[in-house]
Amino acid sequence: MTQREFISRLAKIKTAISISGKTYAIIHVGFDKIEFVREHKIKSEYISLTELYNLFSNENIINTAIARSYISGRVQSPAVAILNQLKNISSLDNLITGNASNKKHLSKNKPEHINKIKDETKFFNALSKIIGFEYILSKSIGKPINSTHIFLSNNYKDYSFNQEINESYYKILNDLKSNHSFTSDSLSHHVDGLIINHQILKNRIIEFDEEQHFTPARKDTLKHLSAILPDQYFTTFNDICNDITYQNMYVLKKHRINTKLETIPTSFKEFTEWLKKSNEKSSGYICDKNGFEFLGGRIAQRAYYDCLRDTAHLSEKNIEFESPLRFAKKIFEDRENTDFGLIPEERLMEIILEILRNNYKINVPGN
């Protein structure tokens, strides 16, 4: 469901009831927030629609404990009640229309899907066996990240970067066709993982980059990042972005794009022109997003968010953090000439240690 569809469905809700029986009256659903009033109260309160949409999109099970990682302020309970009501409405709509996509969704309850371990979870399980489970935070292993762990706003101006970094972001956003309009919502829950208080690795963002991260948008950002950061993964990632076979077989497929590229686009702007001419239907994978109001906006947004994670440690608000560590899924698959899910955990651990040693010049004893 796209964010626009999400907001449209929310507008149908008049009241929402919590598990404990408290009622929340919906007053207004706007562009960036939903306004409501608690039972027996007069003063209205607000929930960020971006935060609410992220919670809805990223979590299968939604409760107040999980909501704390997404919803700022003291409005987690009404947020959960509203989303539960939304799910009830969506289920009813699907039953009435006989929506085929709902049947497809229900088919996901097959045992083989339930038992399959996600690649990201497998990566973090292997990493935790190297450095210790107690030093890692990651939603994929049941330890979600929130804004108390790291400062990560969706507006680069909130970081108080120096002039050189700000100038780089201005160039990055121009290349990504952005209108430079952002809300300052927290992105901390989007981080794949954090290493906290490790004796060797210290405090760091750690990212497991799958196919969707190696786009023409990401390629455009790397040249600007290389002017302000050391090349610990930029060259490798740029090479992946230039791999036409990988783009057609994996990157485009990940974004549900059926048309194939004949050549690698010279820029993200050229890519969006190609995307428009290819007559691909908009979806949650390539739809417009805040700050990127065009077809392919979600791709640009992801590249921008990657940049924010790349540079978060340069902000005084994250002074305790070191530079991030990035591990491309493709590197593991190329080393072993097989799918990531088929690589034994012991071999994953060996490759992780090799990347730390060769790319980041960090020696971590293997367990």
PyMOL commands that set and color helices and strands:
alter all, ss='L'
color gray80, all
select helices_A, chain A and resi 3-10+49-58+64-67+76-97+100-109+111-115+119-131+133-135+139-141+156-159+163-175+188-190+211-213+216-225+234-241+244-254+268-277+297-314+316-318+329-336+340-342+345-358
alter helices_A, ss='H'
color red, helices_A
select strands_A, chain A and resi 15-17+23-29+33-38+45-48+136-137+193-198+202-209+325-328
alter strands_A, ss='S'
color yellow, strands_A
deselect
rebuild
show_as cartoon
